Amino acid sequence: MEICDRSDKLIPRIFVGTMYSGESEFDDCKRKIREQEGVLIDHLVIQDMLEFDAHNLLWNEWNKAKSNYDLFIKVDADTLVDDPTMFSKIWAEFRKNSRLTGIQIPLHDYFTDSLIAGLNCFSPSVVFKPSTSRLHADHADSNHDHTMKGDSVLHLSPAGRHCASPSRRQSFHYGLHRMKKGQRDTIRKVVNSWKQKGGEGRLFAMHGAAAALSHSIDHDYNTASFESEFIKIESIFDREDEIRSLLLKLE
């Protein structure tokens, strides 16, 4: 973990958690976190673990360390927080309302070319319990009082960019994961965005969504079923007959 300087106790101390599984934006993600102004940051990166295990490790590390921090911000490895004052702006919201325990700020998503629920921020009073769902491992926060999302955070939106330059593997995972979660509206947006703007990443995401219709494929990176299906799709992803079949499955 990258440790911040503790000499100035008036500057907010922020614990940033990131899970990394080969996302192509990772280096830029770290750089933009380091460039945040007016805050002291400790950045914990958890690498190459199954999503369920990585989330539970992150929740455990935060629960152990939170007495030393003013704020916890979860920044996924595919997320770029472009505004160097964003963390300071988020901290200002918590300072304005002592009852505020959580903020969720939309990100601009490449795949759907729209805003999606994205940057999640928590006060130390929030308690994370071990996740029990392998598919929804990020749903673990409890002990909230007042939260902000939707219209109440429009002045902060978008907080950054999601999957600005995704790899093929990353794109396939996006579609697979969201379809496994039942997010069909998101997949429809991906299809519409691909029809309007094209993009290899969107096409791989569509293939991932179609692959999710088979219950034998795991949504996690680095599992045998995921890797096998991804390798197969790489060989046929841009064939016209496969694309026509793909659209029939998703529309």
C-alpha positions as CSV (number, residue, x, y, z in Angstrom):
1,M,0.0,0.0,0.0
2,E,1.2,3.5,-0.9
3,I,1.3,5.4,2.5
4,C,0.6,9.1,2.7
5,D,2.4,11.8,4.8
6,R,0.7,12.2,8.2
7,S,2.3,15.5,9.2
8,D,-0.7,17.8,8.4
9,K,-3.7,16.6,10.5
10,L,-6.0,19.3,9.0
11,I,-6.0,17.6,5.6
12,P,-8.5,14.7,5.2
13,R,-7.0,11.2,5.2
14,I,-8.5,9.0,2.6
15,F,-8.3,5.2,2.2
16,V,-8.6,4.3,-1.4
17,G,-9.2,0.6,-2.3
18,T,-8.7,-0.8,-5.8
19,M,-9.0,-4.4,-7.1
20,Y,-6.9,-5.1,-10.2
21,S,-7.3,-8.0,-12.7
22,G,-5.5,-6.8,-15.7
23,E,-7.6,-3.8,-16.6
24,S,-5.8,-1.6,-19.2
25,E,-6.6,1.7,-17.5
26,F,-4.8,0.6,-14.2
27,D,-1.6,2.7,-14.6
28,D,-3.6,5.8,-15.4
29,C,-6.0,5.0,-12.6
30,K,-3.2,5.0,-10.1
31,R,-1.7,8.2,-11.5
32,K,-4.9,10.1,-11.3
33,I,-5.4,9.0,-7.7
34,R,-1.9,10.2,-6.8
35,E,-2.7,13.6,-8.5
36,Q,-5.7,14.3,-6.2
37,E,-5.2,17.7,-4.5
38,G,-5.8,18.7,-0.9
39,V,-6.0,15.2,0.5
40,L,-3.7,12.6,2.0
41,I,-4.2,9.2,0.4
42,D,-3.3,5.6,1.3
43,H,-3.9,3.4,-1.8
44,L,-4.5,-0.3,-1.2
45,V,-4.4,-2.4,-4.4
46,I,-5.6,-6.0,-4.3
47,Q,-4.3,-8.0,-7.4
48,D,-5.4,-11.1,-9.3
49,M,-7.9,-12.6,-6.9
50,L,-11.3,-13.9,-7.5
51,E,-13.9,-11.1,-7.2
52,F,-15.5,-12.5,-4.1
53,D,-12.3,-13.0,-2.2
54,A,-10.9,-9.6,-3.3
55,H,-14.0,-7.8,-2.1
56,N,-13.9,-9.6,1.3
57,L,-10.2,-8.8,1.7
58,L,-10.9,-5.1,0.9
59,W,-13.8,-4.9,3.4
60,N,-11.7,-6.5,6.1
61,E,-8.7,-4.2,5.5
62,W,-11.0,-1.1,5.7
63,N,-12.7,-2.3,8.8
64,K,-9.3,-2.8,10.5
65,A,-7.9,0.6,9.4
66,K,-10.9,3.0,9.3
67,S,-10.1,4.6,12.7
68,N,-7.1,6.2,11.0
69,Y,-9.1,7.7,8.1
70,D,-11.8,10.3,7.4
71,L,-13.1,8.6,4.2
72,F,-13.1,5.4,2.2
73,I,-13.3,5.7,-1.6
74,K,-13.5,2.6,-3.8
75,V,-11.9,3.2,-7.2
76,D,-12.0,0.3,-9.6
77,A,-8.9,-0.4,-11.7
78,D,-10.9,0.6,-14.8
79,T,-11.8,4.0,-13.5
80,L,-10.1,7.3,-14.2
81,V,-10.9,10.2,-11.8
82,D,-9.9,13.0,-14.1
83,D,-10.7,16.0,-11.9
84,P,-7.7,16.4,-9.5
85,T,-10.1,18.1,-7.0
86,M,-12.8,15.4,-7.0
87,F,-11.8,13.8,-3.7
88,S,-11.7,17.2,-2.1
89,K,-15.1,18.0,-3.4
90,I,-16.4,14.7,-2.0
91,W,-14.9,15.4,1.4
92,A,-16.6,18.8,1.4
93,E,-20.0,17.0,1.1
94,F,-19.2,14.9,4.2
95,R,-18.1,18.0,6.1
96,K,-21.3,19.8,5.3
97,N,-23.5,17.0,6.7
98,S,-22.3,15.1,9.8
99,R,-25.0,12.5,9.2
100,L,-23.7,11.7,5.7
101,T,-22.4,8.1,5.5
102,G,-22.2,7.3,1.8
103,I,-22.1,8.9,-1.6
104,Q,-22.4,7.2,-5.0
105,I,-21.4,9.4,-8.0
106,P,-22.0,8.3,-11.6
107,L,-19.2,7.7,-14.0
108,H,-19.3,8.0,-17.8
109,D,-19.2,4.5,-19.2
110,Y,-17.5,3.8,-22.6
111,F,-19.6,0.7,-23.3
112,T,-23.1,2.3,-23.0
113,D,-21.9,5.9,-23.7
114,S,-23.9,7.0,-20.7
115,L,-23.7,7.6,-17.0
116,I,-23.6,4.5,-14.7
117,A,-23.5,4.1,-11.0
118,G,-19.8,4.3,-10.2
119,L,-17.7,6.0,-7.6
120,N,-18.6,4.8,-4.1
121,C,-17.5,6.7,-1.0
122,F,-18.1,5.9,2.7
123,S,-17.6,7.4,6.1
124,P,-15.8,5.4,8.8
125,S,-19.2,4.7,10.5
126,V,-20.1,2.4,7.7
127,V,-19.6,-1.3,8.6
128,F,-18.7,-3.8,5.9
129,K,-19.9,-7.4,6.5
130,P,-18.3,-10.3,4.7
131,S,-20.0,-10.8,1.3
132,T,-22.1,-13.9,0.9
133,S,-23.0,-13.6,-2.8
134,R,-20.2,-14.4,-5.3
135,L,-22.1,-12.4,-8.0
136,H,-22.9,-9.4,-5.8
137,A,-19.8,-9.2,-3.7
138,D,-19.9,-5.4,-3.7
139,H,-23.1,-5.3,-1.7
140,A,-21.7,-5.5,1.8
141,D,-22.0,-2.0,3.4
142,S,-24.3,-1.4,6.4
143,N,-24.9,1.0,9.3
144,H,-25.8,3.9,7.0
145,D,-27.5,7.1,8.2
146,H,-27.9,9.5,5.3
147,T,-26.7,8.8,1.7
148,M,-26.4,10.8,-1.5
149,K,-26.9,9.5,-5.1
150,G,-29.0,10.3,-8.1
151,D,-30.1,13.9,-8.5
152,S,-28.4,14.9,-5.2
153,V,-24.9,14.3,-6.8
154,L,-25.5,15.8,-10.2
155,H,-23.1,18.7,-9.4
156,L,-20.3,16.1,-9.0
157,S,-21.2,14.0,-12.0
158,P,-19.5,12.5,-13.8
159,A,-16.8,11.6,-11.2
160,G,-14.7,10.1,-13.9
161,R,-14.5,7.7,-16.8
162,H,-15.3,4.0,-16.7
163,C,-13.4,1.6,-19.1
164,A,-12.0,4.4,-21.2
165,S,-9.7,2.1,-23.2
166,P,-10.8,-1.5,-22.4
167,S,-8.9,-4.5,-23.6
168,R,-10.7,-7.3,-25.4
169,R,-10.7,-9.5,-22.3
170,Q,-11.9,-6.7,-20.1
171,S,-14.7,-5.9,-22.5
172,F,-15.8,-9.6,-22.7
173,H,-15.9,-9.6,-18.9
174,Y,-18.0,-6.4,-18.8
175,G,-20.8,-7.9,-20.8
176,L,-20.6,-11.3,-19.2
177,H,-20.7,-9.9,-15.7
178,R,-23.6,-7.5,-16.3
179,M,-25.7,-10.1,-18.0
180,K,-25.1,-12.6,-15.2
181,K,-26.4,-9.9,-12.8
182,G,-29.5,-9.5,-14.9
183,Q,-28.7,-6.0,-16.1
184,R,-30.4,-6.4,-19.5
185,D,-31.1,-2.7,-19.8
186,T,-27.4,-2.0,-19.6
187,I,-26.7,-4.6,-22.4
188,R,-29.4,-3.0,-24.6
189,K,-27.5,0.3,-24.2
190,V,-24.3,-1.4,-25.2
191,V,-26.0,-2.8,-28.3
192,N,-27.4,0.6,-29.2
193,S,-24.1,2.3,-28.6
194,W,-22.3,-0.2,-30.8
195,K,-24.9,0.3,-33.6
196,Q,-24.3,4.1,-33.4
197,K,-20.6,4.3,-32.8
198,G,-19.1,0.8,-33.3
199,G,-16.1,-0.1,-31.3
200,E,-14.3,-3.4,-30.7
201,G,-14.8,-3.1,-27.0
202,R,-18.6,-2.9,-27.3
203,L,-18.7,-5.8,-29.7
204,F,-16.6,-8.0,-27.2
205,A,-19.0,-6.9,-24.4
206,M,-21.9,-8.0,-26.5
207,H,-20.3,-11.4,-27.0
208,G,-19.7,-11.6,-23.2
209,A,-23.4,-10.9,-22.6
210,A,-24.4,-13.6,-25.0
211,A,-21.9,-16.0,-23.4
212,A,-23.6,-15.4,-20.0
213,L,-26.7,-17.1,-21.3
214,S,-24.8,-20.3,-20.7
215,H,-24.8,-21.1,-17.0
216,S,-21.6,-23.1,-17.3
217,I,-19.4,-20.0,-17.8
218,D,-18.0,-18.3,-14.7
219,H,-18.1,-14.5,-14.5
220,D,-14.7,-14.3,-12.8
221,Y,-11.4,-13.6,-14.5
222,N,-8.8,-16.3,-14.4
223,T,-11.3,-19.2,-14.1
224,A,-11.0,-22.1,-16.6
225,S,-14.5,-21.5,-18.1
226,F,-14.0,-17.8,-18.5
227,E,-10.7,-18.2,-20.3
228,S,-11.9,-21.0,-22.5
229,E,-14.9,-19.0,-23.7
230,F,-12.9,-15.8,-24.2
231,I,-10.4,-17.6,-26.4
232,K,-13.2,-19.1,-28.5
233,I,-14.8,-15.7,-29.0
234,E,-11.6,-14.1,-30.0
235,S,-11.5,-16.3,-33.1
236,I,-15.0,-15.4,-34.3
237,F,-15.9,-12.1,-32.8
238,D,-16.0,-10.0,-36.0
239,R,-17.6,-12.6,-38.3
240,E,-20.7,-11.2,-39.9
241,D,-22.7,-14.4,-39.3
242,E,-21.7,-14.5,-35.6
243,I,-22.7,-10.8,-35.2
244,R,-26.1,-11.4,-36.8
245,S,-26.7,-14.4,-34.4
246,L,-25.4,-12.3,-31.5
247,L,-27.9,-9.5,-32.2
248,L,-30.8,-12.0,-32.3
249,K,-29.8,-13.3,-28.8
250,L,-29.5,-9.8,-27.3
251,E,-32.4,-7.9,-28.8
